[in-house]
Amino acid sequence: MTNMNRRDAAEFFKFVVPSILSFALSGVYAIVDGYFVGNRLGDAGLSAINIAYPIVAFIQAAGTGLGMGGAIRFSIFRAQGRDDKAREFTAAANWLMLAASALLTAVIMLCASPLLRMLGASGDMLALAEQYIFVVTLGTVLQIFGTGLVPLIRNIGNSSFAMIAMVAGFVTNITLDYLFVWVLDHGVAGAAIATVVGQGVTMVFAIAYLIRKKQFSFKISLDRFLSAAASVIRIGIAPFGLAMSPNISLMIINKFSAIYGGEAAVACYACIAYILCILDLVLQGVGDGSQPLISKHYGASDFPRMKATRAFAYAFALALSAIGGMLMFAGRAQFGLWFGTSAQVNAEVARIMPIFLVSVPFVAVTRITTSAFYASERTSLSYILTFAEPVFMLALMLILPPLLGGQIMIWWSTVLARILSAALALLLKARADGQDFTMPSEQIKSTPGKA
């Protein structure tokens, strides 16, 4: 079905399995904070973390986008044997991550309260969310480099060490969450400290590895930086959006749920979102794990192998979505209890979870298609898919709940938006596959042997 030989399949799993584990752990970061805070502060604390999380996700998505933009260009030029050119893009990405850290720290510090109110926080929920965001913002640089350097390690060819770096941060996060939230009773601020320090540990591991491999550098001339930075940003918008899109959706769902269902509905979706984000990130792990291979084959103009890798990624992601969906269906009655919710909220989580599981295979299709598009520099198509889901979701939530049933249609609008996004993904894929893959004109001119 996928026309992959045994050697290519082995290489696929060598990249993808550690990537899946890495992304799954990044999802558990969010769950860990919710678990410890929810069991200490109850629904109000859990809701505050959930309301504030899109801001945290924006910081981390900025790192992911810039790191991935540099890593993709690195992989393409390295496949052409142009290592010096490849390193220019990682240096440009490092400068961009440093600049983004300073900018986001300043902006979020100044705008945290209005942003949280816009996201639906008020009263005690707002106060708790402000505490969480203040600490998280102080550690912006650690989070951006912690998430941004991992894609480069993966594209160098060591997906396993990328996983090790994330495991080290994850273990640190759990240990400090227990210490600061449960033992020292520092509440949401303690959870934020744990998150920031955990990302810092990942950053230290990543920098140490890249220095040892002579791949960590800020060395690039100003004239080369401007063009390299523009290329990194152009490609990085899509992985940034892919990392951020679920959180844009989260903001939309929280806002409408606060209107139609109140704090109980927000807490209910917090539990569902925490659990589903693991499965969503597993699927993203398949896409981003296959990205170095797709970019390598694309850079070498080996388009049949590139398409075979993509097809294998579809099959594997759909299999994982089926397995994950069945496991979550089986455990749905326990999820709310894990986060210390009230009995009412836990019962609602168990009742609503099957609705969201309908959308999981469609998420798999969208994630793999989007990753394949930006891995092969089809940036305009990846942009469309990246932001399609929240646009569909917003439109449906403006229309369906007032007409057909309030809060229940908030849940169904989410599912329908993901189905529509997958349909759009397949339509764009079919259209793109009907055209010949070609290298961008910039690379045709600069690639040895090309006219």
Sequence and secondary structure as in RCSB ss.txt:
>XXXX:A:sequence
MTNMNRRDAAEFFKFVVPSILSFALSGVYAIVDGYFVGNRLGDAGLSAINIAYPIVAFIQAAGTGLGMGGAIRFS
IFRAQGRDDKAREFTAAANWLMLAASALLTAVIMLCASPLLRMLGASGDMLALAEQYIFVVTLGTVLQIFGTGLV
PLIRNIGNSSFAMIAMVAGFVTNITLDYLFVWVLDHGVAGAAIATVVGQGVTMVFAIAYLIRKKQFSFKISLDRF
LSAAASVIRIGIAPFGLAMSPNISLMIINKFSAIYGGEAAVACYACIAYILCILDLVLQGVGDGSQPLISKHYGA
SDFPRMKATRAFAYAFALALSAIGGMLMFAGRAQFGLWFGTSAQVNAEVARIMPIFLVSVPFVAVTRITTSAFYA
SERTSLSYILTFAEPVFMLALMLILPPLLGGQIMIWWSTVLARILSAALALLLKARADGQDFTMPSEQIKSTPGK
A
>XXXX:A:secstr
     HHHHHHHHHHHHHHHHHHHHHHHHHHHHHHHHHHHHTHHHHHHHHHHHHHHHHHHHHHHHHHHHHHHHHH
HHHHTT HHHHHHHHHHHHHHHHHHHHHHHHHHHHHHHHHHHHTT  HHHHHHHHHHHHHHHHTHHHHHHHHHHH
HHHHHHT HHHHHHHHHHHHHHHHHHHIIIIIIS  HHHHHHHHHHHHHHHHHHHHHHHHHHTT       HHHH
HHHHHHHHHHHHHHHHHHHHHHHHHHHHHHHHHHHTHHHHHHHHHHHHHHHHHHHHHHHHHHHHHHHHHHHHHHT
T HHHHHHHHHHHHHHHHHHHHHHHHHHHHTTTTHHHHTT  HHHHHHHHHHHHHHHTTHHHHHHHHHHHHHHHH
TT HHHHHHHHHHHHHHHHHHHHHHHHHHTTHHHHHHHHHHHHHHHHHHHHHHHHHHHTS     HHHHHHSTT 
 
